[in-house]
Amino acid sequence: MKIKSPKDFWSGLMFIGFGLFASIWAVVHYQMGTAVRMGPAYFPTVLGGLLVFLGLIVLLGSFAIEGPKIPPLTFRPLVMITIGCLLYGYLMKPLGLFAATCSLVVVGALGGHEFSWKESAVLCLVLCVFSWAVFIKGLGLPFPLWPAYFS
């Protein structure tokens, strides 16, 4: 058999791998229970099984449907988004929600092909307002908005 869509082939294998891992991990570490009285392993096992099923569909489709080749792997987006997430986590407490969100947006945007300060600034503003509305006002979480020395 010839693989006509390498992207779908590797995606299907990834889905199958994650589904098997989740199912096996849940069964080994938690009690399964029954359909009437579900244990903690029941839900992850069912979701893992569905993920394996979806992976099989995608994998088998890769042999039948022509698809694009896999583009070369670039590490810059992966590294910059990881750094942005780590900065967000480390800067939340000392600098507050607004500075942490802006650092996440700017550093993550630097990982893309096209970077624009104007677009990043607008996205920072929108995400800061959205985060404030959802997490502070909506959910009442005690996140600091800015550094303590501004208060």
C-alpha positions, 0 to 999 in steps of 0.5 A: 500500500502506498501512503497518499497523504503523509499528513493524515498518516502521521496524524492518525498514528498520533491519535492512535498513540494518544488514545492508547496511552490514555486508555492504558494509563487509566485502566492501570492506575484507576478502577474502571467501574461499570456503565451504571456506576462509573469509576475514575478510569471509565471516562478516560478509557472511553475517550481514549477508545474514541480517539483510537477509532478516530485515528484509525479513520484518519489513518485508513483515509491516508491510503485512499485520499491524495493529500499534501506533503509534510512541510519541513519542521521548524522549531522557532514557533514551538520554542517561542510559544513555549517561552511565552507560556512559561513567561505567562506563568512566571510573570502572573504573580509579580507583574499581574494579569495584564503584563503576563498576557501581553508578554504571552501575546508578544513572545508567541507572535514573535514565533510566527512568519509575520510579526506586526507590533500593531496587530500584537498591541490590538490582540494584547488589548482585546485579550486583557479586556477579555481576561479581566471580564471572564476571570476577574469579573465573571469568575471572581478569581483573585488574580492581580491586574498589575504589579503591587507597587502600582496599587 
